[in-house]
Every structure is written in structure tokens, then in C-alpha cells.
């Protein structure tokens, strides 16, 4: 994962409402939620939720499907897993283990 991508994803999640939306969607993954359900659960107006969903969809952190004439939103769990796995292994506690393994191998 490139630094530019990481910065875009983390930047997108630097807005509290977007984090709340992602959390709300992850809680029901893989079923997804309708926009009004999201709005009610995070106590934010529908227009504001829609705006944030549009931004998250633009970065592919959220997707939407029409199911029985209703738009249902889903967190991109695979992308979120990839992002946080990368962050953990390159910037978190796992980095120390990787560095130690490289040093032990003489690389």
C-alpha cells in the first residue's frame, strides 16, 4: 500500500462522523444498513450522512447496493482490513518484530 493511499484513507477517517458511519456499518457487516438507519443510529441528519457516505464511497471505503428498491450501504471490510493490517505491520508493534527478524537474518 502506497503512502499516498494511506494518507487519503486516514484523512477520510479524520472526520468523526465518517468514523461513526464506518463503525455503524462494520457492526452489521456483511448485511449493511440503509442511510436513514445509519442517520438514526449515529444521531446525525440524513443530508449530512448522505454527504459523508458519498465521500467514503469516493474512496471505496463504503459501497452501496440497491436491495428491494432500497439503497443499502456496506463498509469495505477487505480494504479496511488491508489498511489497518498495513498500519500495524509497518507503523505499529509488529514493526519491531519485523525489524528484529531482519536484523537476526543479517539483512
C-alpha positions, 0 to 999 in steps of 0.5 A: 500500500502506497503512502499516498493511499494511506494518507487519503484513507486516514484523512477520510477517517479524520472526520468523526462522523465518517468514523461513526458511519464506518463503525455503524456499518462494520457492526452489521457487516456483511448485511449493511444498513440503509442511510436513514438507519445509519442517520438514526443510529449515529444521531446525525441528519440524513443530508449530512450522512448522505454527504459523508457516505458519498465521500467514503464511497469516493474512496471505496471505503463504503459501497452501496447496493440497491436491495428491494428498491432500497439503497443499502450501504456496506463498509469495505471490510477487505480494504479496511482490513488491508489498511489497518493490517498495513498500519500495524505491520509497518507503523505499529508493534509488529514493526519491531518484530519485523525489524528484529527478524531482519536484523537476526537474518543479517539483512 
